[in-house]
Amino acid sequence: MFPTVVRRFGRSVAVTASGVLVAGLFATAPALATAPALAAVPARAAAAPALVLDRDFPDPDVVKVGRTYHAYATNSGAATIQHATSTDLVHWTPAGADPLPRLGDWAEPARSLVWAPEVFANGRGFTMHYTARDRASGKQCIGVALSSSPDGPFRPAGQGPLVCPAEQGGAIDAASFTEGGRRYLLWKNDGNCCGLPTRIHLQPVSWDGTRTTGDPLPLIGQDLAWEGQLVEAPTLVRRDGRYVLFYSADSYADHRYKTGYAVADRLTGPYVKAPEPLMSTESLGGAVRGPGGQDVVTGPDGKDRILFHGWSPDGSQRRLLYAAGLDFADGTPRV
């Protein structure tokens, strides 16, 4: 996504739809799905999503530590990364301290160019992946920071960015997925920055997320009319034995932003997209404008929630934090 407005793997070689050579992919996995599309599923909410944090809090990521949920979000005027806590996913308390007070030396020290954090427990502490501007290439790339606490402070790790394919426009929107004792990083090449296609990729990383351990595999790209010029903001979960990849698409800056999903029987795909968005301004009856930047988390009652941002209805150019229930039927999500 973008800053606030005002603001393993057997060896093989494949070529992505954008003509980029990718080595080290899963030998049996196609680069992009060619299976028939999923049947259309109405994406109508039984009730309007709940506004749970009435402040600018874009691109939310949520991790549960003990009984407390920690949410992180794109920069604000006062913090490089925003942080808030809750015990019920409804009532949130913004934190006073910036959890990422310093960026890696590879990054331009500009708060307004930092966004889309991802935080997870790594067994010895916590890892944050964040997007920032790479000094060398001038592209947005993904960096790493570590902390002993989810509250921070997170300190930069490594001498450079973790993922930075400058020839593909850079990399943004990190998300973590674990399975079978392995961790994977999902990210989007930022091709829309410079007239290139966008793809959401899956890449193996070390358990603490500080280094890549294999090459990236493209899972989906923008190929549906409603997606506009891009796909981004991946979130991957496994439900009912199937992999469900949530993503955002179209223009983040207004009501056109939407949340879609694609389903696969294997981690490496092929992922088959639903033909219509899961959430859009229209499907939510205008109750939320431009729903996107989503994350999926299990609530204290054991049921899934989807948390996401949407533009404030008062025209103040804030992206507020919303929450809604999320059900799955044979791996198909329903808000």
Contacts in CASP RR format, 6 or more apart in sequence:
PFRMAT RR
TARGET T0000
AUTHOR 0000-0000-0000
METHOD contacts of the structure
MODEL  1
MFPTVVRRFGRSVAVTASGVLVAGLFATAPALATAPALAAVPARAAAAPA
LVLDRDFPDPDVVKVGRTYHAYATNSGAATIQHATSTDLVHWTPAGADPL
PRLGDWAEPARSLVWAPEVFANGRGFTMHYTARDRASGKQCIGVALSSSP
DGPFRPAGQGPLVCPAEQGGAIDAASFTEGGRRYLLWKNDGNCCGLPTRI
HLQPVSWDGTRTTGDPLPLIGQDLAWEGQLVEAPTLVRRDGRYVLFYSAD
SYADHRYKTGYAVADRLTGPYVKAPEPLMSTESLGGAVRGPGGQDVVTGP
DGKDRILFHGWSPDGSQRRLLYAAGLDFADGTPRV
1 58 0 8 1.000
1 59 0 8 1.000
1 74 0 8 1.000
1 115 0 8 1.000
1 116 0 8 1.000
1 172 0 8 1.000
1 173 0 8 1.000
1 232 0 8 1.000
1 233 0 8 1.000
1 248 0 8 1.000
1 252 0 8 1.000
1 292 0 8 1.000
1 293 0 8 1.000
2 115 0 8 1.000
2 252 0 8 1.000
2 253 0 8 1.000
3 74 0 8 1.000
3 75 0 8 1.000
3 112 0 8 1.000
3 113 0 8 1.000
3 114 0 8 1.000
3 115 0 8 1.000
4 56 0 8 1.000
4 58 0 8 1.000
4 74 0 8 1.000
4 75 0 8 1.000
4 76 0 8 1.000
4 112 0 8 1.000
4 115 0 8 1.000
4 317 0 8 1.000
4 318 0 8 1.000
4 319 0 8 1.000
5 253 0 8 1.000
5 317 0 8 1.000
6 317 0 8 1.000
7 75 0 8 1.000
7 112 0 8 1.000
8 26 0 8 1.000
8 182 0 8 1.000
8 204 0 8 1.000
8 213 0 8 1.000
8 214 0 8 1.000
9 24 0 8 1.000
9 25 0 8 1.000
9 26 0 8 1.000
9 204 0 8 1.000
9 214 0 8 1.000
9 215 0 8 1.000
9 217 0 8 1.000
10 24 0 8 1.000
10 25 0 8 1.000
10 26 0 8 1.000
10 27 0 8 1.000
11 23 0 8 1.000
11 24 0 8 1.000
11 27 0 8 1.000
12 23 0 8 1.000
12 24 0 8 1.000
12 25 0 8 1.000
12 26 0 8 1.000
12 27 0 8 1.000
13 21 0 8 1.000
13 22 0 8 1.000
13 23 0 8 1.000
13 24 0 8 1.000
13 25 0 8 1.000
14 21 0 8 1.000
14 22 0 8 1.000
14 25 0 8 1.000
14 30 0 8 1.000
14 31 0 8 1.000
15 21 0 8 1.000
15 22 0 8 1.000
15 31 0 8 1.000
16 22 0 8 1.000
16 31 0 8 1.000
16 32 0 8 1.000
16 199 0 8 1.000
16 218 0 8 1.000
17 31 0 8 1.000
17 32 0 8 1.000
17 197 0 8 1.000
17 199 0 8 1.000
17 218 0 8 1.000
17 221 0 8 1.000
18 168 0 8 1.000
18 196 0 8 1.000
18 197 0 8 1.000
18 199 0 8 1.000
20 167 0 8 1.000
20 168 0 8 1.000
22 31 0 8 1.000
22 215 0 8 1.000
22 216 0 8 1.000
22 217 0 8 1.000
22 218 0 8 1.000
23 215 0 8 1.000
24 214 0 8 1.000
24 215 0 8 1.000
25 31 0 8 1.000
25 215 0 8 1.000
25 217 0 8 1.000
26 217 0 8 1.000
26 268 0 8 1.000
28 268 0 8 1.000
29 217 0 8 1.000
29 266 0 8 1.000
29 268 0 8 1.000
29 269 0 8 1.000
29 270 0 8 1.000
30 269 0 8 1.000
30 270 0 8 1.000
31 217 0 8 1.000
31 218 0 8 1.000
32 199 0 8 1.000
32 218 0 8 1.000
32 219 0 8 1.000
32 220 0 8 1.000
32 221 0 8 1.000
32 270 0 8 1.000
33 219 0 8 1.000
33 220 0 8 1.000
33 262 0 8 1.000
33 264 0 8 1.000
33 269 0 8 1.000
33 270 0 8 1.000
33 271 0 8 1.000
33 272 0 8 1.000
33 273 0 8 1.000
34 270 0 8 1.000
35 270 0 8 1.000
35 272 0 8 1.000
36 272 0 8 1.000
37 272 0 8 1.000
37 273 0 8 1.000
37 274 0 8 1.000
37 275 0 8 1.000
38 263 0 8 1.000
38 272 0 8 1.000
38 273 0 8 1.000
38 274 0 8 1.000
38 275 0 8 1.000
38 332 0 8 1.000
39 275 0 8 1.000
40 274 0 8 1.000
40 275 0 8 1.000
40 276 0 8 1.000
41 274 0 8 1.000
41 276 0 8 1.000
41 332 0 8 1.000
41 334 0 8 1.000
43 276 0 8 1.000
43 277 0 8 1.000
43 278 0 8 1.000
43 279 0 8 1.000
43 280 0 8 1.000
43 283 0 8 1.000
43 334 0 8 1.000
43 335 0 8 1.000
44 283 0 8 1.000
45 279 0 8 1.000
45 283 0 8 1.000
45 284 0 8 1.000
45 287 0 8 1.000
45 324 0 8 1.000
45 335 0 8 1.000
48 284 0 8 1.000
48 285 0 8 1.000
48 287 0 8 1.000
48 288 0 8 1.000
49 284 0 8 1.000
49 287 0 8 1.000
49 288 0 8 1.000
49 291 0 8 1.000
49 308 0 8 1.000
49 322 0 8 1.000
49 323 0 8 1.000
49 324 0 8 1.000
49 335 0 8 1.000
50 90 0 8 1.000
50 322 0 8 1.000
50 323 0 8 1.000
50 324 0 8 1.000
51 320 0 8 1.000
51 321 0 8 1.000
51 322 0 8 1.000
52 86 0 8 1.000
52 89 0 8 1.000
52 90 0 8 1.000
52 91 0 8 1.000
52 92 0 8 1.000
52 307 0 8 1.000
52 321 0 8 1.000
52 322 0 8 1.000
52 323 0 8 1.000
53 71 0 8 1.000
53 84 0 8 1.000
53 92 0 8 1.000
53 94 0 8 1.000
53 320 0 8 1.000
53 321 0 8 1.000
54 320 0 8 1.000
55 94 0 8 1.000
55 318 0 8 1.000
55 320 0 8 1.000
55 321 0 8 1.000
56 76 0 8 1.000
56 312 0 8 1.000
56 317 0 8 1.000
56 318 0 8 1.000
56 319 0 8 1.000
56 320 0 8 1.000
57 71 0 8 1.000
57 73 0 8 1.000
57 74 0 8 1.000
57 82 0 8 1.000
57 84 0 8 1.000
57 309 0 8 1.000
57 319 0 8 1.000
57 320 0 8 1.000
57 321 0 8 1.000
58 73 0 8 1.000
58 74 0 8 1.000
58 115 0 8 1.000
58 293 0 8 1.000
58 309 0 8 1.000
58 319 0 8 1.000
59 73 0 8 1.000
59 74 0 8 1.000
59 115 0 8 1.000
59 116 0 8 1.000
59 117 0 8 1.000
59 173 0 8 1.000
59 233 0 8 1.000
59 293 0 8 1.000
59 309 0 8 1.000
60 71 0 8 1.000
60 72 0 8 1.000
60 73 0 8 1.000
60 293 0 8 1.000
60 294 0 8 1.000
60 295 0 8 1.000
60 307 0 8 1.000
60 308 0 8 1.000
60 309 0 8 1.000
60 321 0 8 1.000
61 71 0 8 1.000
61 72 0 8 1.000
61 73 0 8 1.000
61 116 0 8 1.000
61 117 0 8 1.000
61 118 0 8 1.000
61 119 0 8 1.000
61 175 0 8 1.000
61 295 0 8 1.000
62 69 0 8 1.000
62 70 0 8 1.000
62 71 0 8 1.000
62 72 0 8 1.000
62 89 0 8 1.000
62 295 0 8 1.000
62 297 0 8 1.000
62 307 0 8 1.000
63 69 0 8 1.000
63 70 0 8 1.000
63 72 0 8 1.000
63 119 0 8 1.000
63 120 0 8 1.000
63 121 0 8 1.000
63 126 0 8 1.000
63 150 0 8 1.000
63 297 0 8 1.000
64 70 0 8 1.000
64 297 0 8 1.000
64 298 0 8 1.000
65 121 0 8 1.000
65 150 0 8 1.000
67 87 0 8 1.000
67 300 0 8 1.000
68 85 0 8 1.000
68 86 0 8 1.000
68 87 0 8 1.000
68 150 0 8 1.000
69 85 0 8 1.000
69 86 0 8 1.000
69 87 0 8 1.000
69 89 0 8 1.000
69 297 0 8 1.000
70 83 0 8 1.000
70 84 0 8 1.000
70 85 0 8 1.000
70 119 0 8 1.000
70 150 0 8 1.000
70 151 0 8 1.000
71 83 0 8 1.000
71 84 0 8 1.000
71 85 0 8 1.000
71 86 0 8 1.000
71 92 0 8 1.000
71 307 0 8 1.000
71 321 0 8 1.000
72 81 0 8 1.000
72 82 0 8 1.000
72 83 0 8 1.000
72 99 0 8 1.000
72 117 0 8 1.000
72 118 0 8 1.000
72 119 0 8 1.000
72 128 0 8 1.000
73 81 0 8 1.000
73 82 0 8 1.000
73 83 0 8 1.000
73 84 0 8 1.000
73 117 0 8 1.000
73 309 0 8 1.000
73 321 0 8 1.000
74 81 0 8 1.000
74 82 0 8 1.000
74 114 0 8 1.000
74 115 0 8 1.000
74 116 0 8 1.000
74 117 0 8 1.000
75 81 0 8 1.000
75 82 0 8 1.000
75 111 0 8 1.000
75 112 0 8 1.000
75 114 0 8 1.000
75 115 0 8 1.000
76 82 0 8 1.000
77 111 0 8 1.000
77 112 0 8 1.000
78 98 0 8 1.000
79 98 0 8 1.000
79 99 0 8 1.000
79 111 0 8 1.000
80 98 0 8 1.000
80 100 0 8 1.000
80 101 0 8 1.000
80 103 0 8 1.000
80 111 0 8 1.000
80 114 0 8 1.000
81 98 0 8 1.000
81 99 0 8 1.000
81 100 0 8 1.000
81 114 0 8 1.000
81 117 0 8 1.000
81 128 0 8 1.000
81 130 0 8 1.000
81 154 0 8 1.000
82 94 0 8 1.000
82 95 0 8 1.000
83 94 0 8 1.000
83 95 0 8 1.000
83 96 0 8 1.000
83 97 0 8 1.000
83 98 0 8 1.000
83 99 0 8 1.000
83 151 0 8 1.000
84 92 0 8 1.000
84 93 0 8 1.000
84 94 0 8 1.000
84 95 0 8 1.000
85 92 0 8 1.000
85 93 0 8 1.000
85 95 0 8 1.000
86 92 0 8 1.000
86 93 0 8 1.000
87 300 0 8 1.000
88 300 0 8 1.000
89 297 0 8 1.000
89 299 0 8 1.000
89 300 0 8 1.000
89 305 0 8 1.000
89 307 0 8 1.000
89 323 0 8 1.000
90 323 0 8 1.000
92 321 0 8 1.000
95 151 0 8 1.000
97 151 0 8 1.000
97 152 0 8 1.000
97 153 0 8 1.000
98 153 0 8 1.000
99 128 0 8 1.000
99 147 0 8 1.000
99 151 0 8 1.000
99 152 0 8 1.000
99 153 0 8 1.000
99 154 0 8 1.000
100 114 0 8 1.000
100 117 0 8 1.000
100 128 0 8 1.000
100 130 0 8 1.000
100 145 0 8 1.000
100 152 0 8 1.000
100 153 0 8 1.000
100 154 0 8 1.000
101 153 0 8 1.000
102 153 0 8 1.000
102 155 0 8 1.000
102 156 0 8 1.000
103 109 0 8 1.000
103 114 0 8 1.000
103 130 0 8 1.000
103 132 0 8 1.000
103 156 0 8 1.000
104 132 0 8 1.000
104 143 0 8 1.000
104 145 0 8 1.000
104 156 0 8 1.000
104 158 0 8 1.000
104 160 0 8 1.000
105 156 0 8 1.000
105 159 0 8 1.000
105 160 0 8 1.000
106 134 0 8 1.000
106 135 0 8 1.000
106 136 0 8 1.000
106 141 0 8 1.000
106 143 0 8 1.000
106 159 0 8 1.000
106 160 0 8 1.000
106 161 0 8 1.000
107 113 0 8 1.000
107 114 0 8 1.000
107 132 0 8 1.000
107 133 0 8 1.000
107 134 0 8 1.000
107 135 0 8 1.000
107 141 0 8 1.000
107 143 0 8 1.000
107 161 0 8 1.000
108 132 0 8 1.000
108 133 0 8 1.000
108 134 0 8 1.000
108 135 0 8 1.000
108 138 0 8 1.000
110 133 0 8 1.000
113 132 0 8 1.000
113 133 0 8 1.000
113 140 0 8 1.000
114 130 0 8 1.000
114 131 0 8 1.000
114 132 0 8 1.000
115 130 0 8 1.000
115 131 0 8 1.000
115 172 0 8 1.000
116 130 0 8 1.000
116 131 0 8 1.000
116 172 0 8 1.000
116 173 0 8 1.000
116 174 0 8 1.000
116 233 0 8 1.000
117 128 0 8 1.000
117 129 0 8 1.000
117 130 0 8 1.000
118 128 0 8 1.000
118 129 0 8 1.000
118 130 0 8 1.000
118 174 0 8 1.000
118 175 0 8 1.000
118 176 0 8 1.000
119 126 0 8 1.000
119 127 0 8 1.000
119 128 0 8 1.000
119 129 0 8 1.000
119 150 0 8 1.000
120 126 0 8 1.000
120 127 0 8 1.000
120 176 0 8 1.000
121 150 0 8 1.000
122 146 0 8 1.000
122 207 0 8 1.000
122 208 0 8 1.000
122 209 0 8 1.000
123 207 0 8 1.000
123 208 0 8 1.000
124 208 0 8 1.000
125 146 0 8 1.000
125 147 0 8 1.000
125 148 0 8 1.000
125 149 0 8 1.000
126 146 0 8 1.000
126 147 0 8 1.000
126 148 0 8 1.000
126 149 0 8 1.000
126 150 0 8 1.000
126 152 0 8 1.000
126 154 0 8 1.000
127 144 0 8 1.000
127 145 0 8 1.000
127 146 0 8 1.000
127 176 0 8 1.000
127 208 0 8 1.000
127 209 0 8 1.000
127 210 0 8 1.000
128 144 0 8 1.000
128 145 0 8 1.000
128 146 0 8 1.000
128 147 0 8 1.000
128 154 0 8 1.000
129 142 0 8 1.000
129 143 0 8 1.000
129 144 0 8 1.000
129 162 0 8 1.000
129 174 0 8 1.000
129 176 0 8 1.000
129 185 0 8 1.000
129 209 0 8 1.000
130 142 0 8 1.000
130 143 0 8 1.000
130 144 0 8 1.000
130 145 0 8 1.000
130 174 0 8 1.000
131 140 0 8 1.000
131 141 0 8 1.000
131 142 0 8 1.000
131 143 0 8 1.000
131 171 0 8 1.000
131 172 0 8 1.000
131 173 0 8 1.000
131 174 0 8 1.000
132 140 0 8 1.000
132 141 0 8 1.000
132 143 0 8 1.000
132 161 0 8 1.000
133 139 0 8 1.000
133 140 0 8 1.000
133 141 0 8 1.000
134 140 0 8 1.000
134 141 0 8 1.000
134 161 0 8 1.000
134 164 0 8 1.000
134 166 0 8 1.000
134 170 0 8 1.000
136 166 0 8 1.000
137 164 0 8 1.000
137 166 0 8 1.000
137 170 0 8 1.000
138 166 0 8 1.000
139 164 0 8 1.000
139 166 0 8 1.000
139 169 0 8 1.000
139 170 0 8 1.000
139 171 0 8 1.000
139 190 0 8 1.000
139 193 0 8 1.000
140 169 0 8 1.000
140 170 0 8 1.000
140 171 0 8 1.000
140 172 0 8 1.000
140 190 0 8 1.000
140 193 0 8 1.000
141 161 0 8 1.000
141 162 0 8 1.000
141 163 0 8 1.000
141 164 0 8 1.000
141 166 0 8 1.000
141 170 0 8 1.000
141 171 0 8 1.000
141 172 0 8 1.000
142 161 0 8 1.000
142 162 0 8 1.000
142 163 0 8 1.000
142 164 0 8 1.000
142 171 0 8 1.000
142 172 0 8 1.000
142 174 0 8 1.000
142 185 0 8 1.000
142 187 0 8 1.000
143 156 0 8 1.000
143 160 0 8 1.000
143 161 0 8 1.000
143 162 0 8 1.000
143 163 0 8 1.000
143 174 0 8 1.000
144 156 0 8 1.000
144 157 0 8 1.000
144 158 0 8 1.000
144 162 0 8 1.000
144 209 0 8 1.000
144 210 0 8 1.000
145 154 0 8 1.000
145 155 0 8 1.000
145 156 0 8 1.000
145 157 0 8 1.000
146 154 0 8 1.000
146 155 0 8 1.000
146 157 0 8 1.000
146 208 0 8 1.000
146 210 0 8 1.000
147 153 0 8 1.000
147 154 0 8 1.000
147 155 0 8 1.000
157 210 0 8 1.000
158 210 0 8 1.000
161 171 0 8 1.000
162 185 0 8 1.000
162 205 0 8 1.000
162 209 0 8 1.000
162 210 0 8 1.000
162 211 0 8 1.000
162 212 0 8 1.000
163 171 0 8 1.000
163 174 0 8 1.000
163 185 0 8 1.000
163 187 0 8 1.000
163 203 0 8 1.000
163 212 0 8 1.000
163 216 0 8 1.000
164 170 0 8 1.000
164 171 0 8 1.000
165 171 0 8 1.000
165 189 0 8 1.000
168 189 0 8 1.000
168 190 0 8 1.000
168 191 0 8 1.000
168 196 0 8 1.000
168 199 0 8 1.000
169 189 0 8 1.000
169 190 0 8 1.000
169 191 0 8 1.000
169 193 0 8 1.000
169 194 0 8 1.000
169 196 0 8 1.000
170 189 0 8 1.000
170 190 0 8 1.000
170 191 0 8 1.000
170 193 0 8 1.000
171 187 0 8 1.000
171 188 0 8 1.000
171 189 0 8 1.000
171 190 0 8 1.000
172 187 0 8 1.000
172 188 0 8 1.000
172 190 0 8 1.000
172 232 0 8 1.000
173 186 0 8 1.000
173 187 0 8 1.000
173 188 0 8 1.000
173 232 0 8 1.000
173 233 0 8 1.000
173 234 0 8 1.000
174 185 0 8 1.000
174 186 0 8 1.000
174 187 0 8 1.000
175 185 0 8 1.000
175 186 0 8 1.000
175 187 0 8 1.000
175 233 0 8 1.000
175 234 0 8 1.000
175 235 0 8 1.000
175 236 0 8 1.000
176 183 0 8 1.000
176 184 0 8 1.000
176 185 0 8 1.000
176 186 0 8 1.000
176 209 0 8 1.000
177 183 0 8 1.000
177 184 0 8 1.000
177 185 0 8 1.000
177 186 0 8 1.000
177 202 0 8 1.000
177 236 0 8 1.000
177 237 0 8 1.000
178 184 0 8 1.000
179 238 0 8 1.000
179 267 0 8 1.000
181 207 0 8 1.000
182 204 0 8 1.000
182 207 0 8 1.000
183 204 0 8 1.000
183 205 0 8 1.000
183 206 0 8 1.000
183 207 0 8 1.000
183 209 0 8 1.000
184 202 0 8 1.000
184 203 0 8 1.000
184 204 0 8 1.000
184 205 0 8 1.000
184 236 0 8 1.000
184 267 0 8 1.000
185 202 0 8 1.000
185 203 0 8 1.000
185 204 0 8 1.000
185 205 0 8 1.000
185 209 0 8 1.000
185 212 0 8 1.000
186 200 0 8 1.000
186 201 0 8 1.000
186 202 0 8 1.000
186 203 0 8 1.000
186 219 0 8 1.000
186 234 0 8 1.000
186 235 0 8 1.000
186 236 0 8 1.000
186 245 0 8 1.000
187 200 0 8 1.000
187 201 0 8 1.000
187 203 0 8 1.000
187 216 0 8 1.000
187 234 0 8 1.000
188 198 0 8 1.000
188 199 0 8 1.000
188 200 0 8 1.000
188 201 0 8 1.000
188 230 0 8 1.000
188 231 0 8 1.000
188 232 0 8 1.000
188 233 0 8 1.000
188 234 0 8 1.000
189 196 0 8 1.000
189 198 0 8 1.000
189 199 0 8 1.000
189 201 0 8 1.000
190 198 0 8 1.000
191 197 0 8 1.000
191 198 0 8 1.000
191 230 0 8 1.000
192 198 0 8 1.000
192 229 0 8 1.000
192 230 0 8 1.000
197 221 0 8 1.000
197 222 0 8 1.000
198 221 0 8 1.000
198 222 0 8 1.000
198 229 0 8 1.000
198 230 0 8 1.000
198 231 0 8 1.000
198 232 0 8 1.000
199 218 0 8 1.000
199 219 0 8 1.000
199 220 0 8 1.000
199 221 0 8 1.000
199 231 0 8 1.000
200 218 0 8 1.000
200 219 0 8 1.000
200 220 0 8 1.000
200 221 0 8 1.000
200 231 0 8 1.000
200 232 0 8 1.000
200 234 0 8 1.000
200 245 0 8 1.000
200 247 0 8 1.000
201 216 0 8 1.000
201 217 0 8 1.000
201 218 0 8 1.000
201 219 0 8 1.000
202 216 0 8 1.000
202 217 0 8 1.000
202 219 0 8 1.000
202 236 0 8 1.000
202 267 0 8 1.000
202 268 0 8 1.000
203 212 0 8 1.000
203 214 0 8 1.000
203 215 0 8 1.000
203 216 0 8 1.000
203 217 0 8 1.000
204 212 0 8 1.000
204 213 0 8 1.000
204 214 0 8 1.000
205 211 0 8 1.000
205 212 0 8 1.000
205 213 0 8 1.000
206 212 0 8 1.000
206 213 0 8 1.000
217 268 0 8 1.000
219 234 0 8 1.000
219 245 0 8 1.000
219 262 0 8 1.000
219 268 0 8 1.000
219 269 0 8 1.000
219 271 0 8 1.000
220 231 0 8 1.000
220 245 0 8 1.000
220 247 0 8 1.000
220 262 0 8 1.000
220 271 0 8 1.000
220 273 0 8 1.000
221 231 0 8 1.000
222 228 0 8 1.000
222 229 0 8 1.000
222 230 0 8 1.000
222 231 0 8 1.000
222 249 0 8 1.000
223 273 0 8 1.000
224 249 0 8 1.000
224 273 0 8 1.000
224 275 0 8 1.000
226 249 0 8 1.000
226 250 0 8 1.000
226 258 0 8 1.000
226 276 0 8 1.000
226 277 0 8 1.000
226 280 0 8 1.000
227 249 0 8 1.000
227 250 0 8 1.000
227 258 0 8 1.000
228 249 0 8 1.000
228 250 0 8 1.000
228 251 0 8 1.000
228 256 0 8 1.000
229 250 0 8 1.000
229 251 0 8 1.000
230 249 0 8 1.000
230 250 0 8 1.000
231 247 0 8 1.000
231 248 0 8 1.000
231 249 0 8 1.000
232 247 0 8 1.000
232 248 0 8 1.000
232 249 0 8 1.000
233 246 0 8 1.000
233 247 0 8 1.000
233 248 0 8 1.000
233 292 0 8 1.000
233 293 0 8 1.000
233 294 0 8 1.000
234 245 0 8 1.000
234 246 0 8 1.000
234 247 0 8 1.000
235 245 0 8 1.000
235 246 0 8 1.000
235 247 0 8 1.000
235 294 0 8 1.000
235 295 0 8 1.000
235 296 0 8 1.000
236 243 0 8 1.000
236 244 0 8 1.000
236 245 0 8 1.000
236 246 0 8 1.000
237 243 0 8 1.000
237 244 0 8 1.000
237 246 0 8 1.000
237 296 0 8 1.000
238 244 0 8 1.000
239 304 0 8 1.000
239 328 0 8 1.000
239 331 0 8 1.000
239 333 0 8 1.000
240 328 0 8 1.000
240 329 0 8 1.000
240 330 0 8 1.000
240 331 0 8 1.000
241 265 0 8 1.000
241 331 0 8 1.000
242 263 0 8 1.000
242 264 0 8 1.000
242 265 0 8 1.000
242 330 0 8 1.000
242 331 0 8 1.000
243 263 0 8 1.000
243 264 0 8 1.000
243 265 0 8 1.000
243 266 0 8 1.000
243 267 0 8 1.000
243 269 0 8 1.000
243 271 0 8 1.000
244 261 0 8 1.000
244 262 0 8 1.000
244 263 0 8 1.000
244 328 0 8 1.000
244 331 0 8 1.000
244 332 0 8 1.000
244 333 0 8 1.000
245 261 0 8 1.000
245 262 0 8 1.000
245 263 0 8 1.000
245 264 0 8 1.000
245 271 0 8 1.000
246 259 0 8 1.000
246 260 0 8 1.000
246 261 0 8 1.000
246 278 0 8 1.000
246 294 0 8 1.000
246 296 0 8 1.000
246 306 0 8 1.000
246 333 0 8 1.000
247 259 0 8 1.000
247 260 0 8 1.000
247 261 0 8 1.000
247 262 0 8 1.000
248 257 0 8 1.000
248 258 0 8 1.000
248 259 0 8 1.000
248 260 0 8 1.000
248 292 0 8 1.000
248 293 0 8 1.000
248 294 0 8 1.000
249 257 0 8 1.000
249 258 0 8 1.000
249 259 0 8 1.000
249 260 0 8 1.000
249 277 0 8 1.000
250 256 0 8 1.000
250 257 0 8 1.000
250 258 0 8 1.000
251 257 0 8 1.000
252 292 0 8 1.000
254 289 0 8 1.000
254 290 0 8 1.000
254 311 0 8 1.000
255 281 0 8 1.000
255 289 0 8 1.000
255 290 0 8 1.000
255 311 0 8 1.000
256 281 0 8 1.000
256 290 0 8 1.000
257 290 0 8 1.000
257 291 0 8 1.000
257 292 0 8 1.000
257 310 0 8 1.000
258 277 0 8 1.000
258 279 0 8 1.000
258 280 0 8 1.000
258 281 0 8 1.000
258 290 0 8 1.000
258 291 0 8 1.000
258 292 0 8 1.000
259 277 0 8 1.000
259 278 0 8 1.000
259 279 0 8 1.000
259 280 0 8 1.000
259 291 0 8 1.000
259 292 0 8 1.000
259 293 0 8 1.000
259 294 0 8 1.000
259 306 0 8 1.000
259 308 0 8 1.000
260 273 0 8 1.000
260 274 0 8 1.000
260 277 0 8 1.000
260 278 0 8 1.000
260 279 0 8 1.000
261 273 0 8 1.000
261 274 0 8 1.000
261 278 0 8 1.000
261 333 0 8 1.000
262 271 0 8 1.000
262 272 0 8 1.000
262 273 0 8 1.000
262 274 0 8 1.000
263 271 0 8 1.000
263 272 0 8 1.000
263 274 0 8 1.000
263 331 0 8 1.000
263 332 0 8 1.000
264 270 0 8 1.000
264 271 0 8 1.000
264 272 0 8 1.000
274 332 0 8 1.000
276 283 0 8 1.000
277 283 0 8 1.000
278 333 0 8 1.000
278 335 0 8 1.000
279 288 0 8 1.000
279 291 0 8 1.000
279 292 0 8 1.000
279 294 0 8 1.000
279 306 0 8 1.000
279 308 0 8 1.000
279 335 0 8 1.000
280 290 0 8 1.000
280 291 0 8 1.000
281 288 0 8 1.000
281 289 0 8 1.000
281 290 0 8 1.000
281 291 0 8 1.000
284 291 0 8 1.000
288 308 0 8 1.000
288 310 0 8 1.000
288 311 0 8 1.000
288 322 0 8 1.000
289 310 0 8 1.000
289 311 0 8 1.000
289 313 0 8 1.000
290 310 0 8 1.000
290 311 0 8 1.000
291 308 0 8 1.000
291 309 0 8 1.000
291 310 0 8 1.000
291 322 0 8 1.000
292 308 0 8 1.000
292 309 0 8 1.000
292 310 0 8 1.000
293 308 0 8 1.000
293 309 0 8 1.000
294 306 0 8 1.000
294 307 0 8 1.000
294 308 0 8 1.000
295 306 0 8 1.000
295 307 0 8 1.000
295 308 0 8 1.000
296 304 0 8 1.000
296 305 0 8 1.000
296 306 0 8 1.000
296 307 0 8 1.000
296 326 0 8 1.000
297 304 0 8 1.000
297 305 0 8 1.000
297 307 0 8 1.000
298 304 0 8 1.000
298 305 0 8 1.000
299 305 0 8 1.000
303 325 0 8 1.000
303 326 0 8 1.000
304 325 0 8 1.000
304 326 0 8 1.000
304 327 0 8 1.000
304 328 0 8 1.000
305 323 0 8 1.000
305 324 0 8 1.000
305 325 0 8 1.000
305 326 0 8 1.000
306 323 0 8 1.000
306 324 0 8 1.000
306 325 0 8 1.000
306 326 0 8 1.000
306 333 0 8 1.000
306 335 0 8 1.000
307 321 0 8 1.000
307 322 0 8 1.000
307 323 0 8 1.000
308 321 0 8 1.000
308 322 0 8 1.000
308 324 0 8 1.000
309 319 0 8 1.000
309 320 0 8 1.000
309 321 0 8 1.000
309 322 0 8 1.000
310 319 0 8 1.000
310 320 0 8 1.000
310 322 0 8 1.000
311 317 0 8 1.000
311 318 0 8 1.000
311 319 0 8 1.000
311 320 0 8 1.000
312 318 0 8 1.000
312 319 0 8 1.000
312 320 0 8 1.000
324 335 0 8 1.000
325 335 0 8 1.000
326 333 0 8 1.000
326 334 0 8 1.000
326 335 0 8 1.000
327 333 0 8 1.000
327 334 0 8 1.000
328 334 0 8 1.000
END
